[in-house]
Amino acid sequence: MKGVNVYAPPGQAAPVARFIDGLDPRLRDKVIRQLVELPNTPRASLREPHFKHFTLERYRDLYELRARGKVLVRVIFTIRPNGEILLIHAFIKRQSRDTMQALEQALNVMAQVRNRPELAAEYIVKSSGMKSRGD
């Protein structure tokens, strides 16, 4: 079954969900729209400018969701073998090295989830008054 999951450390709220909830409302809605559409997006369509697939061998299982508002928001995710999306790490990109640090953290989280699959919880979007384009 395809869906969007998020890494949630034991006894804590999911850091990615907290990060997204704390964004400016317009930017939050933009990121959430991308996340909602993500499970139905073919891998071939996950390309720039809205997504980036990392090609270096070490990071080849990782993708980056990109959103731009007053700041550059990045969400590192992977596609699990069963087709589910796992949101791993989210950050505001200020410098180019921010991405490399996020990728290293993402590798650590992936290793934890591989050993303890229960750390991947379903991502539930909190109602934020988000409207569709037709509203």
ChimeraX attribute file (.defattr): number of C-alpha atoms within 10 A of each C-alpha:
attribute: neighborCount
match mode: 1-to-1
recipient: residues
	/A:1	7
	/A:2	13
	/A:3	16
	/A:4	22
	/A:5	20
	/A:6	22
	/A:7	27
	/A:8	22
	/A:9	16
	/A:10	9
	/A:11	6
	/A:12	7
	/A:13	12
	/A:14	21
	/A:15	17
	/A:16	20
	/A:17	20
	/A:18	11
	/A:19	16
	/A:20	20
	/A:21	16
	/A:22	11
	/A:23	15
	/A:24	13
	/A:25	14
	/A:26	11
	/A:27	19
	/A:28	20
	/A:29	19
	/A:30	15
	/A:31	20
	/A:32	18
	/A:33	14
	/A:34	17
	/A:35	20
	/A:36	13
	/A:37	10
	/A:38	19
	/A:39	17
	/A:40	11
	/A:41	12
	/A:42	8
	/A:43	11
	/A:44	7
	/A:45	11
	/A:46	16
	/A:47	13
	/A:48	11
	/A:49	9
	/A:50	14
	/A:51	18
	/A:52	16
	/A:53	20
	/A:54	14
	/A:55	11
	/A:56	9
	/A:57	7
	/A:58	11
	/A:59	16
	/A:60	11
	/A:61	16
	/A:62	22
	/A:63	23
	/A:64	25
	/A:65	23
	/A:66	18
	/A:67	20
	/A:68	14
	/A:69	11
	/A:70	8
	/A:71	13
	/A:72	13
	/A:73	22
	/A:74	23
	/A:75	23
	/A:76	24
	/A:77	25
	/A:78	20
	/A:79	17
	/A:80	12
	/A:81	7
	/A:82	9
	/A:83	14
	/A:84	17
	/A:85	22
	/A:86	23
	/A:87	31
	/A:88	30
	/A:89	23
	/A:90	22
	/A:91	16
	/A:92	16
	/A:93	16
	/A:94	11
	/A:95	8
	/A:96	8
	/A:97	10
	/A:98	13
	/A:99	19
	/A:100	12
	/A:101	10
	/A:102	19
	/A:103	22
	/A:104	13
	/A:105	14
	/A:106	22
	/A:107	17
	/A:108	13
	/A:109	18
	/A:110	23
	/A:111	11
	/A:112	16
	/A:113	18
	/A:114	12
	/A:115	10
	/A:116	10
	/A:117	12
	/A:118	13
	/A:119	19
	/A:120	22
	/A:121	16
	/A:122	16
	/A:123	19
	/A:124	10
	/A:125	12
	/A:126	10
	/A:127	6
	/A:128	11
	/A:129	8
	/A:130	15
	/A:131	9
	/A:132	8
	/A:133	5
	/A:134	4
	/A:135	5
